[in-house]
């Protein structure tokens, strides 16, 4: 997965969820699909 794709996914996470849920969602996203 390219760096630009990770950036877009991170941007989506930040804009699609409230601040309280960003860290949890981002952690799930970056530890599951991006690390495989």
N, C-alpha and C positions, 0 to 999 in steps of 0.2 A: 504494500500500500504506500502511495506516495505521500510526501510531506504535505502537499497541497490538499490532499484528500483528508488528512488528519486535521488540518487547519479548518476545513469546511465543516467537518463533523463536530469539532470543538465549538465552532461558532454556532452551529445549529443547537448544540446542547445548551449553550449559554443563553441563546435567544428564545429557546422553546420552553425553558423551565424557570421557575422562580429562584432567586438567589439561594434560598435555603436548600433547594434540591439539586443545585448545580454540581456541587462537589461529589455527592453520592452518585449522581447519574454519570458524571464525567469519569469517576473512578471505575464504575461498572463498564463503561464503554471502552476505556483505555486499557483495562486489565483483561477484558475478554476478547473482543474481535480484533483489536489492533495488535495484540501481542502474539496472536496465533501465526 
